[in-house]
């Protein structure tokens, strides 16, 4: 990858300087050690809901259904230590390797970190969840001497509906990542993560949630081949300014407009900042319209993306509703194009994405609230890593207006992954890794 002479200052979610004079390449997902750890743990860390497995077996709730007559009343939590030891012994490759099992909620929830060797010697990240699901199944069967007739019931609690369903539908062993078959195209795996997952992993902190989403969205863009040659700088600038609050831009824009501002005043503030920083300058003038020019369209794109984030926080934060995020992304960028005559965020793709997103997240269709979307979704996949972080910020600020709230869909993510520093404080961890 290229080396960059231009530098940025990284600021925290509360506007405090974390690291100054950072060369742009240092925040790259290919270089930054904290980002590398986030990606690594995303692939090889698996949830095991031990308490949920005990409850599901007791009532016969398997997959997404209920099978009467197949109930098993097993004292799983009373034997959790023995089960955890068995799972670790089966999942590890070598004694003392990087296999680790973290316990939460008195052992009702486990976070199993599968050894890197399992993924290094596999074609896909499936190797993590299949190893853990199989180990959890066999540990329970072995610990309680389950017979051949009832072993399939235990398997259904751990694996869900699979293989009757393509994915592990209703499984109580789960991952942040979806199965590869559900990815829309090449390289989409790290973008196929629910907005609500990000919200819960970062404790409803809008800027930390946006940073985590931007990190994995950007890593996905790299994996998709969208950051090769000159396009790499474009991705890194957008990631830094929008996702990592570079030069405190998002924070400053929100602070200036938070009390009485609107989407339109954020446009004004952004344009003023871009002129002051010499990113844009007045160009030709029509009868009544002042056009602006830029000699650095990639930097302008980063400013527009940061402005989109600020406008989302100002508007959705004022109402404490996530539902306005699609129209905010649409009309902030529409106003920005009309104000400057320059392309809006992601060179127009953010605005295009927002049109479809408005329809599919409410309107006459109303298929689901913003929180259940992801960067792999057919509606929101088109903006190159800059739309989903804004949606995460909006959902984090929501005061409970969503039918599919983060607490209802992703509570387990907060109780497990949300307890790990690189997931709950990514802005700080990424800065510290430089």
VMD Tcl script that draws the C-alpha trace (Angstrom):
set ca {
  {0.00 0.00 0.00}
  {0.99 3.62 -0.43}
  {2.64 5.77 2.22}
  {0.99 9.11 2.88}
  {2.69 12.32 3.94}
  {-0.57 14.02 4.94}
  {-1.44 13.80 8.61}
  {-4.56 13.97 10.76}
  {-5.30 14.45 14.46}
  {-7.53 11.85 16.09}
  {-10.10 12.95 18.66}
  {-12.30 10.99 21.04}
  {-16.07 10.83 21.25}
  {-16.01 13.69 23.77}
  {-13.80 15.95 21.64}
  {-10.50 15.32 23.42}
  {-7.27 14.90 21.44}
  {-6.12 11.27 21.37}
  {-3.20 11.39 18.92}
  {-1.75 14.19 16.78}
  {0.14 14.20 13.47}
  {-0.97 10.70 12.46}
  {-0.05 9.79 8.88}
  {-3.11 8.61 7.01}
  {-1.83 5.08 6.39}
  {-1.58 4.45 10.17}
  {-5.37 4.11 10.44}
  {-5.57 1.59 7.61}
  {-7.18 -1.75 8.55}
  {-4.11 -3.35 6.98}
  {-1.73 -1.53 9.33}
  {-3.37 -0.49 12.61}
  {-2.96 -3.21 15.26}
  {-6.20 -2.39 17.10}
  {-8.15 -2.60 13.85}
  {-6.41 -5.89 13.11}
  {-7.52 -7.18 16.52}
  {-11.12 -6.10 15.89}
  {-11.15 -7.97 12.57}
  {-9.43 -11.01 14.07}
  {-11.82 -11.30 17.02}
  {-14.83 -10.65 14.79}
  {-13.91 -13.74 12.77}
  {-12.88 -16.14 15.53}
  {-15.02 -15.22 18.54}
  {-18.28 -17.11 19.10}
  {-21.14 -16.66 21.58}
  {-22.45 -19.67 23.51}
  {-25.68 -18.99 25.40}
  {-25.39 -21.76 27.99}
  {-28.27 -20.45 30.08}
  {-30.39 -20.22 26.94}
  {-29.54 -23.79 25.94}
  {-30.69 -25.08 29.34}
  {-33.97 -23.14 29.10}
  {-34.57 -24.18 25.47}
  {-34.02 -27.86 26.19}
  {-36.32 -27.72 29.21}
  {-39.22 -26.34 27.13}
  {-38.44 -27.98 23.78}
  {-37.94 -24.63 22.03}
  {-35.58 -25.61 19.25}
  {-34.55 -23.47 16.31}
  {-37.47 -21.14 15.72}
  {-40.11 -23.63 16.82}
  {-41.21 -25.89 19.67}
  {-41.27 -29.69 19.63}
  {-43.49 -31.19 22.30}
  {-42.24 -34.41 23.79}
  {-38.58 -33.61 23.12}
  {-37.95 -31.66 26.32}
  {-34.75 -32.35 28.26}
  {-34.35 -31.12 31.83}
  {-30.57 -30.91 32.22}
  {-28.68 -29.08 35.02}
  {-26.39 -27.34 32.53}
  {-25.61 -24.31 34.69}
  {-24.81 -26.51 37.69}
  {-22.21 -28.24 35.52}
  {-20.98 -25.20 33.59}
  {-17.36 -25.51 34.74}
  {-17.08 -29.07 33.47}
  {-18.75 -28.11 30.18}
  {-16.47 -25.09 29.68}
  {-13.40 -27.25 30.30}
  {-14.60 -29.81 27.76}
  {-15.40 -27.16 25.15}
  {-11.98 -25.58 25.53}
  {-10.20 -28.93 25.32}
  {-12.00 -29.81 22.09}
  {-11.72 -26.38 20.43}
  {-8.03 -25.79 21.14}
  {-5.44 -27.12 18.72}
  {-2.52 -27.22 21.13}
  {-2.29 -26.98 24.90}
  {-1.71 -23.34 25.87}
  {-2.57 -21.89 22.44}
  {-4.68 -18.75 21.93}
  {-7.98 -20.47 22.70}
  {-9.81 -18.49 25.37}
  {-13.26 -18.71 26.96}
  {-14.67 -15.65 28.72}
  {-17.66 -15.97 31.06}
  {-20.41 -13.39 31.52}
  {-23.60 -13.28 33.61}
  {-22.29 -15.94 36.00}
  {-21.40 -18.24 33.15}
  {-24.77 -18.09 31.40}
  {-23.01 -16.49 28.43}
  {-19.66 -17.61 27.04}
  {-17.42 -15.93 24.50}
  {-15.18 -18.54 22.91}
  {-12.10 -17.31 21.08}
  {-11.19 -20.05 18.62}
  {-7.45 -20.55 18.00}
  {-6.07 -18.81 14.92}
  {-4.79 -22.11 13.55}
  {-8.35 -23.27 12.91}
  {-9.03 -20.26 10.70}
  {-5.57 -20.17 9.12}
  {-6.12 -23.71 7.90}
  {-9.67 -23.23 6.65}
  {-11.15 -21.64 3.55}
  {-13.68 -19.47 5.44}
  {-14.49 -18.11 8.89}
  {-17.14 -20.88 9.21}
  {-14.44 -22.89 10.98}
  {-14.97 -20.87 14.16}
  {-18.71 -21.35 14.67}
  {-18.78 -24.96 13.47}
  {-16.01 -25.94 15.90}
  {-17.71 -24.24 18.85}
  {-21.22 -25.48 18.03}
  {-19.97 -29.04 17.68}
  {-17.92 -28.80 20.88}
  {-20.86 -27.41 22.85}
  {-23.14 -30.15 21.51}
  {-20.74 -32.97 22.30}
  {-19.80 -31.58 25.73}
  {-23.47 -31.63 26.81}
  {-24.09 -35.08 25.30}
  {-21.01 -36.47 27.02}
  {-21.50 -34.73 30.38}
  {-25.09 -35.96 30.81}
  {-24.72 -39.30 28.98}
  {-27.40 -38.38 26.43}
  {-28.58 -41.32 24.31}
  {-28.68 -41.43 20.51}
  {-32.39 -40.58 20.39}
  {-32.02 -37.34 22.42}
  {-28.62 -36.21 21.10}
  {-30.30 -34.58 18.09}
  {-32.34 -32.42 20.48}
  {-29.14 -31.08 22.05}
  {-27.73 -30.52 18.59}
  {-30.83 -28.51 17.59}
  {-30.45 -26.24 20.63}
  {-26.83 -25.46 19.70}
  {-27.09 -25.45 15.89}
  {-30.66 -24.19 15.46}
  {-32.54 -25.28 12.36}
  {-29.41 -26.15 10.36}
  {-29.20 -28.11 8.05}
  {-32.95 -27.86 7.42}
  {-32.30 -24.12 7.05}
  {-29.37 -22.64 5.16}
  {-28.16 -20.73 8.21}
  {-28.18 -21.66 11.90}
  {-31.71 -20.33 12.38}
  {-32.52 -20.00 16.09}
  {-29.16 -21.37 17.23}
  {-27.93 -20.59 20.73}
  {-24.35 -20.64 19.45}
  {-23.86 -17.48 17.38}
  {-21.38 -15.11 15.76}
  {-21.25 -11.42 14.88}
  {-20.85 -12.56 11.27}
  {-23.48 -14.10 9.05}
  {-22.82 -17.26 7.06}
  {-20.97 -16.75 3.74}
  {-24.02 -17.84 1.72}
  {-25.88 -14.77 2.99}
  {-23.26 -12.31 1.76}
  {-24.42 -10.33 -1.27}
  {-21.13 -10.59 -3.14}
  {-17.38 -10.98 -2.95}
  {-15.87 -9.43 0.17}
  {-19.12 -8.50 1.93}
  {-18.63 -10.60 5.09}
  {-17.41 -7.79 7.39}
  {-20.18 -5.51 6.13}
  {-22.89 -8.06 6.94}
  {-23.28 -6.99 10.58}
  {-26.51 -5.59 11.97}
  {-26.68 -1.92 12.97}
  {-28.22 -2.99 16.29}
  {-25.19 -5.21 17.01}
  {-22.89 -2.17 16.75}
  {-25.20 -0.13 18.99}
  {-25.16 -2.71 21.76}
  {-21.45 -3.53 21.49}
  {-20.62 0.13 22.11}
  {-23.19 0.76 24.84}
  {-25.36 3.13 22.78}
  {-22.48 5.58 22.34}
  {-23.15 7.23 18.97}
  {-19.58 8.10 17.97}
  {-17.98 4.89 19.31}
  {-20.67 2.86 17.53}
  {-20.08 4.78 14.32}
  {-16.33 4.21 14.69}
  {-16.75 0.45 15.11}
  {-19.12 0.28 12.14}
  {-16.80 2.44 10.02}
  {-13.85 0.22 10.93}
  {-15.48 -3.01 9.77}
  {-17.19 -1.34 6.80}
  {-13.82 0.05 5.68}
  {-12.16 -3.33 6.18}
  {-14.92 -4.77 4.02}
  {-14.27 -2.18 1.32}
  {-10.60 -3.19 1.32}
  {-11.63 -6.84 1.01}
  {-13.93 -5.99 -1.90}
  {-11.08 -4.41 -3.85}
  {-12.40 -0.87 -3.46}
  {-9.20 0.50 -1.91}
  {-6.60 -0.25 -4.56}
  {-4.31 2.38 -6.05}
  {-5.66 5.95 -5.84}
  {-8.96 4.76 -4.39}
  {-7.22 3.71 -1.17}
  {-6.76 7.33 -0.13}
  {-10.45 8.00 -0.72}
  {-11.48 5.16 1.61}
  {-8.98 6.11 4.30}
  {-10.00 9.78 4.27}
  {-13.69 8.94 4.59}
  {-12.94 6.46 7.37}
  {-10.76 8.93 9.27}
  {-12.98 11.99 9.03}
  {-16.38 10.34 9.36}
  {-15.60 7.30 11.50}
  {-12.65 8.38 13.66}
  {-13.56 12.06 14.14}
  {-10.32 13.20 12.47}
  {-9.45 16.82 13.24}
  {-12.50 16.81 15.56}
  {-14.69 17.67 12.56}
  {-17.80 15.64 13.42}
  {-17.67 16.76 17.05}
  {-17.20 20.43 16.10}
  {-20.08 20.35 13.61}
  {-22.41 18.73 16.12}
  {-21.37 21.13 18.89}
  {-21.97 24.16 16.66}
  {-25.43 22.94 15.63}
  {-26.56 20.75 18.51}
  {-28.67 23.24 20.44}
  {-30.62 25.07 17.74}
  {-29.29 23.68 14.47}
  {-30.98 21.81 11.64}
  {-29.84 19.67 8.74}
  {-29.55 22.89 6.73}
  {-27.35 24.67 9.26}
  {-25.00 21.67 9.31}
  {-24.65 22.14 5.54}
  {-23.73 25.77 6.15}
  {-21.21 24.86 8.85}
  {-19.59 22.20 6.70}
  {-19.23 24.49 3.69}
  {-17.72 27.20 5.90}
  {-15.25 24.67 7.34}
  {-14.32 23.41 3.87}
  {-13.68 26.98 2.65}
  {-11.65 27.80 5.77}
  {-9.55 24.65 5.33}
  {-9.09 25.47 1.61}
  {-10.68 22.19 0.52}
  {-13.10 24.10 -1.71}
  {-13.00 27.60 -3.18}
  {-15.48 29.80 -5.08}
  {-15.53 29.01 -8.78}
  {-17.67 30.35 -11.58}
  {-20.80 32.30 -10.78}
  {-24.15 32.03 -12.50}
  {-26.90 34.63 -12.49}
  {-27.68 33.96 -8.83}
  {-25.65 30.87 -7.93}
  {-22.08 30.58 -6.65}
  {-20.41 27.38 -7.79}
  {-17.49 25.95 -5.83}
  {-14.44 24.09 -7.10}
  {-12.09 21.64 -5.44}
  {-8.64 20.45 -6.38}
  {-8.98 17.48 -4.01}
  {-12.29 15.66 -4.65}
  {-11.32 12.82 -2.30}
  {-10.82 15.21 0.61}
  {-14.10 16.92 -0.24}
  {-15.76 13.49 -0.21}
  {-14.42 12.90 3.30}
  {-15.77 16.29 4.44}
  {-19.18 15.50 2.91}
  {-19.20 12.12 4.66}
  {-18.31 13.71 8.01}
  {-21.04 16.28 7.44}
  {-23.55 13.48 6.81}
  {-22.62 11.99 10.18}
  {-22.97 15.33 11.97}
  {-26.33 16.05 10.34}
  {-27.59 12.62 11.41}
  {-26.55 13.18 15.02}
  {-28.07 16.68 15.11}
  {-31.40 15.68 13.55}
  {-31.95 12.19 14.97}
  {-30.47 13.27 18.30}
  {-32.92 16.16 18.56}
  {-35.89 13.88 18.08}
  {-34.35 10.82 19.76}
  {-35.65 8.79 16.81}
  {-33.71 6.62 14.39}
  {-36.36 6.69 11.70}
  {-35.25 10.05 10.32}
  {-31.78 8.82 9.38}
  {-32.69 7.90 5.79}
  {-34.28 11.26 5.00}
  {-31.41 13.05 6.77}
  {-28.83 11.29 4.59}
  {-30.90 12.09 1.52}
  {-31.62 15.76 2.12}
  {-28.33 16.75 3.75}
  {-26.57 15.57 0.61}
  {-29.19 17.04 -1.71}
  {-28.82 20.43 0.00}
  {-25.02 20.11 -0.11}
  {-25.04 19.60 -3.88}
  {-27.38 22.54 -4.36}
  {-25.26 24.73 -2.10}
  {-21.91 23.98 -3.75}
  {-22.46 22.44 -7.16}
  {-20.09 19.67 -6.04}
  {-20.81 15.96 -5.62}
  {-22.28 14.88 -2.30}
  {-21.01 12.07 -0.05}
  {-19.59 9.04 -1.85}
  {-19.98 11.06 -5.05}
  {-23.78 10.77 -4.96}
  {-24.10 7.17 -3.83}
  {-25.03 8.13 -0.27}
  {-28.00 10.10 -1.59}
  {-29.03 7.28 -3.91}
  {-28.81 4.77 -1.08}
  {-30.94 7.02 1.12}
  {-33.78 7.09 -1.42}
  {-34.18 3.30 -1.32}
  {-33.49 3.20 2.40}
  {-36.36 5.65 3.04}
  {-38.75 3.36 1.21}
  {-37.64 0.09 2.76}
  {-37.25 1.32 6.35}
  {-40.70 2.97 6.44}
  {-42.96 4.62 3.83}
  {-45.63 2.31 2.35}
  {-43.32 -0.70 2.56}
  {-42.07 -0.44 6.14}
  {-40.18 -3.74 6.11}
  {-38.10 -2.97 9.18}
  {-36.58 -0.18 11.21}
  {-33.07 1.15 10.51}
  {-31.54 -0.99 13.27}
  {-31.91 -4.28 11.41}
  {-30.12 -3.11 8.26}
  {-26.45 -3.73 7.46}
  {-23.82 -2.87 4.86}
  {-24.58 -6.08 2.98}
  {-28.30 -5.36 2.59}
  {-29.52 -4.83 -0.97}
  {-30.79 -1.39 0.05}
  {-27.83 -0.05 2.05}
  {-24.87 -1.78 0.41}
  {-24.28 0.84 -2.28}
  {-22.64 3.64 -0.29}
  {-19.03 2.54 0.13}
  {-18.74 2.24 3.89}
  {-20.16 5.68 4.73}
  {-23.91 5.06 5.20}
  {-24.06 2.38 7.89}
  {-21.94 4.34 10.44}
  {-24.54 7.14 10.26}
  {-27.37 4.64 10.78}
  {-25.55 3.27 13.83}
  {-25.27 6.77 15.31}
  {-29.00 7.35 14.75}
  {-29.98 4.02 16.30}
  {-27.73 4.70 19.30}
  {-29.55 7.99 19.91}
  {-33.02 6.47 19.54}
  {-35.09 6.59 22.74}
  {-37.07 3.40 22.10}
  {-39.19 4.25 19.06}
  {-38.12 1.22 17.02}
  {-40.13 -1.98 16.68}
  {-36.81 -3.86 16.44}
  {-34.85 -2.19 19.24}
  {-31.16 -2.98 19.83}
  {-32.09 -4.47 23.21}
  {-34.56 -6.89 21.60}
  {-32.37 -8.07 18.73}
  {-28.79 -7.72 19.98}
  {-28.71 -7.71 23.79}
  {-26.30 -10.65 23.88}
  {-23.80 -8.68 21.77}
  {-23.58 -6.00 24.43}
  {-23.28 -8.52 27.24}
  {-20.38 -10.33 25.56}
  {-18.50 -8.49 22.79}
  {-19.43 -5.18 24.42}
  {-17.25 -6.06 27.41}
  {-14.07 -6.13 25.26}
  {-12.11 -2.87 24.88}
  {-11.51 -3.01 21.13}
  {-15.24 -3.37 20.55}
  {-16.63 -0.91 23.09}
  {-13.97 1.84 22.77}
  {-12.61 1.53 19.22}
  {-11.69 5.22 18.85}
  {-9.36 5.04 21.83}
  {-7.93 1.62 20.97}
  {-7.18 2.57 17.35}
  {-5.43 5.78 18.45}
  {-3.44 3.90 21.08}
  {-2.32 1.40 18.45}
  {-0.49 4.05 16.45}
}
mol new
graphics top color blue
foreach p $ca { graphics top sphere $p radius 0.5 }
foreach p [lrange $ca 0 end-1] q [lrange $ca 1 end] { graphics top cylinder $p $q radius 0.2 }
display resetview
